[in-house]
Amino acid sequence: MQIDVTSFTVNKRFPLTISRGTTAQTTNIWVKISQDGIEGWGEASPFSVGNYSQSTDTIRIALQQVVPALQGFNPLQRQQVEQVLTQFQVPCSVRAALDMAMHDWLGKYVGLPLWQIWGLDRNVIVPTSVTIGINSPEGAKARARDWLQFMNVQLFKVKLGSPDGIDADRKMLLAVREQAPDLEFFVDANGGWNLIDAIEMCSWLADLGIKYVEQPLPRGEEKNLTKLKEHSPLPIFADESCFTSADIPHLANCVNGINIKLMKSGGLTEAMRMVHTARSCGLQVMFGCYSDSTLANTAAAQLAPLADYLDLDSHLNLIDDPFTGALMQEGRILPNDLPGLGVQHSASVA
């Protein structure tokens, strides 16, 4: 198979601030594989988790190193390709892009969308949450108004873990709830709390009717999740603490669910493994994203019928997304009927 790599830069309509910093722009990588006149597409986007990061340059260099070793394979040889990627120790976002592209190629080869190949039911897909980043109370309220004017919002996910402390978190969350009193809310601290603050906040959030709290403690402090779960009346979801299916058994007794992101997992193949592993451990499942375009989020949407919660909103906040794909209906991200991922490039659609 022929593999081509192109970078593209996307800009956020509204910069997103979380406990680790602010993102307004990213340069992502578009991977295209060609075989027998069919082209499959994938995306790699940069991200950072604590002291671990995958930059655009890291992704690009890894692709330059591994692509020559993959040229002789067919997109149907996913297991063999996976062995090569393991041998080269490529970053997980590179795995994600190549795995995505091979799945896209397969769907186009047989003329079916992936959700249909897997026998999934689009009718059970839940609404996606949309994200309010860390801000002043008035700034957060304004961002909530922007979302409400932009689309039919069903759920808000509010980023907490402010460097100004949990009092600032409380004020911001109450301000957003004042703007949308009838909607359900989740919160995500992105590892921004210590154990004492997390215990206090989980009790306070439960009294407000918040649905769950995501990644309350920093990655690397998983031992404290057991103590937190003992005191928390809220379900706890792991994000930064859970990359692949190998992480799930270690978390099974200290969280209630996991957040699967294609860039962390290394693609759709591992994401499916994670779903089954989580279910076997009695955990709930959500799908999330980084600064992904419509390409990666449409890929994740192919597995959306398997999720309890969805947070696939990054492409909705882009002013220059080069792709079209999954549809928005009543706050839900629905994969379309086109074969493979069902993604098209804006230039080819215009």
N, C-alpha and C positions, 0 to 999 in steps of 0.2 A: 504494500500500500504506500502511496505517496502521502507525505505529511507536510503541510504548510502552516507556518506560524505568522500571525499578524497581531500587532498591538493596537489597542484603541483606548482612548481616554474618555471617561465619563465624569460628568459634573453633577453634584447634588443640587436640587432646587433649594433645599434647606440643609446646611451642614449638620451633621449628627455628632453630638457630644455624648460620650459614655464615660465611665469612671477612669478609663485609660487615656482619654484624649479626644480630639475632634477630627473628623474626616469630612472634607468638602469635595475632594477629587481623587480618583484612582485611575491608574493605567492597568487595564486587564489584557489578557492574552486570548486571542481567538485561534483555536486549533482546528484545522480542516484536514480530514483524511480522505483520500480518493482511491477507489478501486472499482473496476468494471463500469466506469462511467457514472458512478454514484459517489456523492460527497457527504460525509458525516461531519457534524460540527460539535465542538466542545469549547468550554471557557474555563480559564484559570484566573482567579482574582486574588490579589494579595491580601493578607490579614496578619494580625499579631495577637498573641495571647500571652500576657505577662511578659516574660523574658524570651518568648519564642515567637519568631516572626518569619513570614515568607514574603519577601519583597518581589516587586515586578522583575528586578534584575536577577534575583535568585531563580525565579520561575523560568526566565528566558535562558539563562545559562544552563539550567538542568535540561531544558528541551533541546538545546544545541548539542548536548552531550549524548542524549539517549535516542534522538530521532534516527541517526544513522543505523543504530542497532535494530530498529523496528521496521525499516523499509522493506525487508523481505517477507514480513508477515501479512496475513489476510485479516481483515476486521473480524472475521468469525473465530479467530484463534485467541480469544480473550484470555484464556487461562495461561497460554504460553507468553502472551504479552505481559501479563501480570507478573510472571516469573522474571522477565527481563527488567521490569520496573523495580522489582524488589532487589535484583542484583545491582542495579545502578543506584539504589537508595534515593530515588527521586522524591522531591517534596510532594506532600499529599495533594496539593492543588494541581500539580502536573498530572498525577494519577487521575484526578477528577476530570480534567479536560480530555485526556485520551480515552478514558472509559466512557464518558459522555458521547464523544464523537463516534466510538465504535457502536454504541447502542443506537445512536441516530442513524448510522449507516445501515444497521440491521433492520430497523423499522422501515427505512426507505427501500431496502432490498426486497422485503416481503410485502411492502405496500400497506403497512398498518401502523397506527400510533402505538407507542410503547404501552400505554395504559391498557390498550385492548389486547396486545400480545400477552400481557400478564393477567388478563382476565379480571381487571379491576372495574369498579363501578364509580363513575364520576358523580353520581347522584348523592353519594355519602360524603363528599368533600365538605369539610367545615369551613366557615369564613376565616380569612386571614386577619391577624391583628395588624395594626399599623403603629409605628413607633414614634414616641415623643422622647427626644433626647434630653439630657440634663440641661437645665436652663433656669432662669429666674422664674418665679411664679407667673408673672405677666407674660414673659416670653413663652413659657410652656402653654399658657392659655391661648396665646396667639397661634402657636403651632397646631394646637388641637382644632381651632377654628379653620385653619388652612386645610387640614385633612377633611373636616366635615363638609367644606365647600367643594373639595376636589372629588370626593367619592362617597358612596354609601357605606360609611364606616360601621362595622358591627362590634369591633373589639379594639381597645387601645392597649398597647404595651408601653409602659412608662419606664424609662431608664433611671435607676436610682444609684446610690453609691457615690453621691456628690463628694468632692474633696472638702466641701464646707461642712460635712457631717450629716448625721441623720435628722437633725432639726431642719436643715435645708431640704432634705428629701421629703419630709412630711409636708412642708409648706408648698412645695412644688406639686406634689401629688394631689393635695386637697384643691389646689387651684385648677388643675386639669379636670378633676371630678366635678367641680363647680361649673365648668364649661360644658360637660357632657354627663349630666347626672343619671341618665337612663341607660348608659352603656356599661358593659362589663370591662373590667380592667385586670391585666396581669402586670407584674413588675419584674424587672431584671436588674440586679445590682452589678453584674459583670465582675464579681469578685471584689466589690468595693467596700465590704463590711468586715469587721472582725467578729469573732464568735459572740461576744457580749452584745454588740449592736444588732447582730443578726437575730438573736433570740428576742430582743426587745422589739425589733421592727416586725418580725413575723407575727407576734401577738397583736401588735397595733394594726397591721394590715388585715389580719383575719377579722378584727372587729369592724373594719370598713367593708368587708365582703369581697376582698380581692381574691381572685381565683387560685393563683399559685405564685411562688417566688422562684425566679431562675438565678442560678449561680450566685447565691448569697455570699459565699466565701471564696477567697482566691484559689486558683489552681495551685495544687501542692499542699493544700490544707484539708485534703479529703478525710483525714482521720477525725476532724472536728465536725464533719457532716453528720456522723452518728449522734453526737451530743446535741447538735442542732435539731435533728429529726425528733429526738426524744422530747424536746420542749416546744416544737413548732406545731401549731394547729393548722398550718397551711401545707399543702403539698410542695415538695422541693424538686426542682428540675436541675439536672447537671448539663452545662454547656461546655465551658472551657475545660472542665475535668474529664470530658468524654469525647475522644476522637474516633475510635473504632470499636468494633464488637469486642475486642480483647479487653477494653476498659469496663465493659458493662457488668460482668459478674462481680468485680470488686466494689461496684457502687450499689449493687442490688439491695443491700440491707440499710443503706443510709440515704437514699433518695426515692422519690416516687415516679420519676420519669427522666428521660434524656432528650436533649435537643440534637438532632442530626443535621449537620450541614455538609453539603457535598464537598466543599473545599477541605474540611477536616477529615471526612471519611475516606476520601480518595475516589469518589464517584458513586454511580448508581449501584454497581455490583456490591460494594461494601455497605452502602446505605441499606440495601435489602437484607444483608446479613445482620445489620444492626437492629432492624425492625424485628426480625425473628428472634434474635438473642434477647432483646428487651422484653418481648412478649413472654418468652419462656421463663424470664426472671420476674414476671409479674409487674413490669414497669409500663408506664404510659410513654407515648412517643409524640414528639413534635418535630417539625421541620423548620429550620431557620436559614438565614443567609448572612453574607457579609456585604461588600459593596458590589453585589452581583448584578449583571444586566438581565434583561428578559431571557437571554439564552440559558443561563444557569438556573434561573428560577422556573422557567418552563420545564427544564429537565427535572427539577425537584417536584414540580406539580404532577408529573407522571406517576409518582408514588404517593401523592396526596391522599388518595382514598384510604391509605393505611394509617393515617395520622389522627391522633386525638386533638392536636392543636397545630395551627400553621402560623408562621411568622415570615411570610415570603413577600415582603413589601419593598425591598431595596430598589427594584427597578421602577416602582411607582414614584420614587423621589428623584428620578434622573431627568434632566432637561434635554439630554442628547443621546438617549438610548438608541443604538444603531439597529436594534432587532425588534421584531414583533413576534408574538407567539401566543402564550396562554391568554385566555379571555377573562375579563372581570364581569361577574354577574352577581348582583346582590351581595357584594363584599367577598365573593369567593373567587379564587384563582383556579380556573378550569382549563385543563389541557384541551386542545382542539382536536379535530378529526384528521388533520394532515398526518402523513406517515412519519415515523421516527419521532423526533422531539416536537415536530410541528412548528419549527422556528424559521422565519424568513428574515433576510437582511433588508433594511429599509430601502436601500438603493434599488433592490430588485423588485420591491413592492410598489414603489412610486410610479 
